[in-house]
Amino acid sequence: MGIRTIRLSKKLTQDSQANLVGVARTTVNMWESGAAMPRADKLTELAKVLGCTIDDLMKADD
């Protein structure tokens, strides 16, 4: 799945996801593009916000 796929399935924009997790939109963009990985504390928060597991977040987007 991956972060982008899950975010889109929840009908969230990068801006709205960033606000819910407490990061900048550019950070979400870097996570989705693979330029950066979420810190451990943000992974947990991200999984809660998106209603998925951390394993789901770490899977590559197709």
N, C-alpha and C positions, 0 to 999 in steps of 0.2 A: 504494500500500500504506500506508505511514506507520508510525510507531513503534508505535502501539497494535496495529494489525493484525498486524504482524510479531511483536510480543511475545506476543500471544495465540496465534498459530500455533505458537510455540515452547513454549506452555503455561507461561509465566512469569507470576508475579504482579508487580505494581509493586514490591513489597518486594524480591523476588528479583532483579529487573533492576537496581534501585537498588544493591543490595549488590555485584553483579557489576561495575557501572560505577564504583562509589565515590561515589555521590551519595545524597541523601535521597529517600525515596519521594515527598515533595511535589514534588521537582524533576521526577521522571518524570511525575507527574500534570500539571505545568505544560507539559512538552514535548508530551504527548498532547493537551492541551486547546488548545494554540496560544498559551497565555499567555506562553511563553518558548521560546527555541530553544536547543539544546545548543551549548556552546562548541566550537570547532574540535577541541580535544584530546579532548573527550568524544564528539564525532561519530565519530571514528576508533575509539575504544574501544567505543562502542555498536554500530557496524557489525560489529566483531569478535565481540562477545558474541552478537549476533543472527544472525550468519552471512549478512549481506547487504551491499549497497553503500551508500555515503552517499547516492547518488541515490534508492535505495529508501526511505531514511529520510525524505527531504524531500518525498516524494509525499504528497498529502493523503489522509487516511483517508476512506472513503466513509461 
